[in-house]
Amino acid sequence: MPELPEVEAARRAIEDNCLGKKINRVLIADDNKVIDGISPSDFQNSILGKTIVSARRKGKNLWLELDSPPFPSFQFGMAGAIYIKGVAVTKYKRSAVKDSEEWPSKYSKFFVELDDGLELSFTDKRRFAKVRLLENPVSVRPISELGPDALLEPMTVDEFAKSLAKKKIAIKPLLLDQAFISGIGNWIADEVLYQARIHPLQTASSLSKEKCEALHTSIKEVIEKAVEVDAESSQFPSYWIFHAREEKPGKAFVDGKKIDFITAGGRTTAYVPELQKLSGKDAEKAAKAKPAKRGAKSKEDDEEEELEKEDDSDKPKNQKPKGRGKKPALKRKTKDSEDEDDDADGEEDDSDAEEEVVKPRGRGTKAAIKKKPEEKAGNKKPKGRRS
């Protein structure tokens, strides 16, 4: 899912290809789950004819600075993605929009054509993203509540160590807290903890000075490397745990060492028990960390499998039956709200993500509720006749 490196790759692609160009055409999706707080027509009229001056980012949020406000702002959520026609922009697994699909994609939420004919689109297949039009993006939520950007505003080693010393929670969920440091998501947290040889459930305040320094270094090195290669995961170093995170428990190894999966901060977490050991009082909690089964790993894995299925061209045909039956209700129940990581963003459950799937589900629920009063009424009539 998009984390700091993926969003930064999108920002750089816009910066390299779109600055100084006027917006000649705008298409905004009629989707009030993603398009937040403004009608498509008002959004379109507000930016048409304006020039893109810069592309800015904080954490996992991106916004376009135009020659005058308001500015389009993008909170990427689970599967938000920037596409520029004819330009290679890093694609990550969850975007799941194929080059062979129509342009702009049916999942496009924000589309602009620039004065030189270049076209840019923000897509979101899962509908967890938010696209807003803001006078000053940094002064309002969610950007106003973010901690220092992990790439642009890194803490010094001393600041980092002092900050950790005040935190009495496990280090993994702390790293996922966007109010603490913005831009770190699940895969980056696992990677930096692995490279610093820190157990994900170790209490942050218990970390030694040496471990704080090691973690500070690994955050810097992992993020800088991922950004350097435009978040192209095939170019990540071969020794990173990243490459084995998707393997099944029992079959996941890095440098010959076994990877286990636990839950930390509500997220499936990959770590190497041989190298990442709990210490002090936290060692007593080790027995409570149960390895996750692959089939029930987390919502993140379930969503990934669904996305792969949805790549099939006949997926729309299969969505309608789901909307009518009981399966969607069960599916909704088993999905947790997408972790706070994604993002301090306040993501919510999207069910099957397609707007048309939500409607049949609503109708089905009402019919079931309506039927019960009718049955009761039917039972009361005979009683009345007997008396």
N, C-alpha and C positions, 0 to 999 in steps of 0.2 A: 504494500500500500504506500501511497506517496508520503515520504518523510522529507526532511530538509533537502537532501541531495536531489531528489526528484523534482521538487518545486523550484529549487535553484536552477536546475537544468532548463525548466520551462521559462523561468525569468530571463535567463541568458539567451535563449532562442528568440524571445520577443525583443530583447535589447539589440540583438544582432540583426534582426530583420524588419522590425516595425517602427522604430523611432523616427520621428519627423514626418510621418505619413498621416494623411487625413482619412477619417472614417467616412466612406461614401455610402455604405449600406449596412444596416443593422437588422438582425433577426434574433429576437429574444423568445425563448420557449414559454408557452403558457403553462407553467408548472410552478405553482406557488409553494411547493415544498422546497424547491431549490432556489427559485427566484424570490428573494426574501424582502418583503416590505414595500414592493413597488409593482405596478402593473407593467406588462410587457410594452405597451404603447408609450407610457411615460418614460420607461427606461430607454427605449429606442430614441425618442425625441430629445432626451437629455444629452446623448452622446453623439448623435448624428452631426457630421460636419466638423467635429473636433479633431485635434491632432494629438497623437500619442507622443508624449514628451519623455517618459521614462517608464521602466517596469521595476517595481520595488517588492521586497519580500521581508517578512519577519516570521520565523518559525516555519510553519506549513501554510502560511497565508501569503497570497500574492495580490497586488493591485496595480492597475495601470494609471499612471499619472498623466492626465490630459492637459491641454493648454489652459483649461479652467475647470473648476469643480462643477459637479460631483464626479467621483472616480469609480470605475468598476472594480469591485473587490471580490476575490475568489478564495473561499475556504474549501480545500480540496476533499475533505472527508475520506471515504474509503477508496473511491475510484475516480476522482476528478482528474482530468487530463487536458493539457493544452496541445492542440494540433495546429500546425501551420502548413497549408497546402504546399507541397513541393519541398518542404524543409524537414529534415530528419530531427525529430525531437524524441528524447528518450521515452520509450514505452515501458510501462511496468505492468505486471501481470493483471492487475485488477482493472486496468482501463478497458481491456477486452473489446476494443473497437478495431476491426480489421481494415487494412488498407483497401481491400476489395469492396467494402461497403459503400453505400451512396455518400455523396458529399454535398452539403454537410451531413454528418451522421444523424440518424434518427434520434440519437442520444445527445445531440448538441443542445446546450442550454443557452449559450451565448455565441453569436456568430457575427463577425464584422468583415466587410470587404474594404480594403484600403485603396487610396487613390491610384496606386500603381498596379492594381489588380490582385495583390496578395490577399489571401483569405486566412483568417484565424478563427479557431473555434475552441470553446471550452465544453468538453463533454462530461457526462456523468451517468454511467449506466446503472449505478446502484442507488442514485438519488439521495445520498447522504451529504452531498456538497451543499454549499450555500453561495449564491451569487448575489451581491448587494451593490447598491449605488450609494456612495457615501461622500459627504462633504470633506471629511477628514478621517480616513480609515484608522489612523493610529490613535485617535482620541475616543473611539468607541469599541465595544466588545466585538469580536473576541480579542482583537489585536492589543487593545489597551490593557488587557489583563495578563498578557504574556510576560514571561520572564525574559532575561537576556538571550538574544539569539546565539545559538551554539557556535555559529561560524563567524558572525559579524561582531558580536559583543562578548567574547569569551572572558570568563573570570580569570584572575590571576590564580596561581596555585594556592597562595595564602588565602585569598577570598573564598576559593572553592572549599578548602579544608575547613575554614571557620564556618562556612554555611552548612557543610555536612555535619559538623559537630553539634549543631542545633536540632538536627532532624532525628527523631526517635522512631523512624519507620524504616522498612526494608529498602535497600538501595534501588532495586529494580523499579518499584512503583514510584519512587522519588524521581528517578530519571525520566519517567513517562509523564510526570506532572509538568504541563506546559507553563505553569506559573513559576516553576523553579528554573528550568532551562527550556527554551522553546526550540522545537525542531527535532528533538529526539523521539523516535517512535520505537516500536517493538523490536525490529531487526537491529537497529543501531544499538539499543540498550543491551541486547544479548551479545552483540559483537564486542562492545567496549568492555563489558564485564568479563567476557571470556579472555580478552587480551590483557586485562589488568589482573586476571586470576582472582576474581572476587565472586563469591557465591551470591546469586540474585536475592536471597532472603537475608543476607547479612544486614544488620541494622546500620544505617548510615553513620550514626554518631559513634559507633564502635570501631570504625575504620582507623587504622594506624596512619601516621603521617606518610609512610611509604606507600601504603595502598591508595591514599588520596592522590598522591603525586602520580602513581601509575594510572589511575583512572582519568585524571586530568589529561595526561599525555595520550591515552588511548582514544578519548573523545576527540581530541584535536586531530590525531592522525587518521582515524577512521573517516571522519567527516570530510577532511581535506582531500583524502584519496577518492572518496565517492564522488565529490564535487568535481575533482580533476578529470574524471572519466565520464562526466555528465550522467552519473548514476547508472551507467551501463554495467549491469551486474556481471556480465561475462568477463569484464575487465577487472573485477575485484581480485585482490591477491588470492592465490589458490589456498593459502593456509587459513583463510578466514572461516569461521564457523558458519557464516552465511550460506555457504554452498551446500551444507548438510542439514540445514534447519528443516527442510521439507521432507526429509527421509522419515521412514517409519521407525518408531521406538524399537531398539534392538538391532536396527540396521543402519543407524546414524553414527558416523565416526568422523573425527577430524584429526589428522596427523596420527592415525592409528588408535586414537583414544575414543572410548565410547561416549556418546552424547545421551544425556537423559532429558526428559521433558517433565516439567512441573508447572504449577500455576503460581504466578507471582503478580500481584496487583491486578488480578482478574485476567491476566494474559498468559497464553501458553508460552513457556520460557524454555529455551534450549541452553544447556550448560554442560560442562564436563566435570563430573564428580571428582575425578582423579586430580584435577588441577584447581578446581574452585570449591574449596572446603569452608564450611562454617567454622567459626571460632568463638571462644568464650561462651556466654550464655546462649547465644543463638544456636550453638551446636545441639542443644537439647531439643530444638524444634525440627531437626532434620527428619525425624521419623514421620512427621505430619505432612511432609511434602510428598504426595503420591504421584508416581509417574502417570502421565495422561495417555489414555489409549488413543491410537491414531483416529479412530472413527469418532471419538468424542473430544478431540483435542481442544477445540475452542471454536467460537463463532467465526473467527478469522479463517480457520481451515475449511469450515463448512461453506463459507461464502466463496472461497477460492474454487472449491469443487463445483459450485453452482455456476460460477462464471465460465468455467471451462465447458460446462454443458450448454450454456446459453450461446456459446460461439457457434453452435449448430444453427444452420440457416432456418430450420423449421421450428425453432424455439417458440415463436409467437403462437403457433398452433397449440402448443402444449400448455400454455399459460391459462387459457380460459377454463379448462376443466378444474384446474387447481383453485381458481377463484370461486367456483360454485360449491365445492365440496368442503369437507371438514379439515382436509390436509393443511390449508393455509393457516387455520386457527392453531393447529398443533405446531406448525412451523413457527408461527409468531411467538408461541409460548416458549419454545426451546431456545430462541435467540435472545441473548442478553443485549441490553443496549450497548452499542459499540463503545468499547472501553473509553475511559476518560482520555487516554492517550489520544484518541482520535476525535478529538484533540482536546483537551480542555475545550474541545470544539463543541461539546454538547451534541454528539451524534445521536440519532435515534434509530429504533428498529424500522427497517424498510420493508419487512415482509418480503414480497417478491420483487420489489423495486419498481415494477412497471405501474404506472398510474391506473391503467385499465384493469389491473388485477385487484386493486384496492376496492373499486366500485362493486364488483360482484360479491366480494366478501361482505360488504355492508348490507347488501340486499338479503343475503343468506341469513345474516344474524337477525335482521328485523323479522323475517318470516318465522323463525323459530320462536321468538319472544311473543309474537302475536298469537300464536296457536294456543298457548297455554290458557289465556283467559277464555277462549272459545270453548275449550274442553270443560272448564269449570262451569261456565254458563249452562252447558248441556247437562251437567250433573244436577244442577239446582232445579231445573224444570220438573223432572219426574218427581222430585221430593215435594214440590209445590202441589202437584196433582194428587199425590197420595193423601196429603193432609186436607 
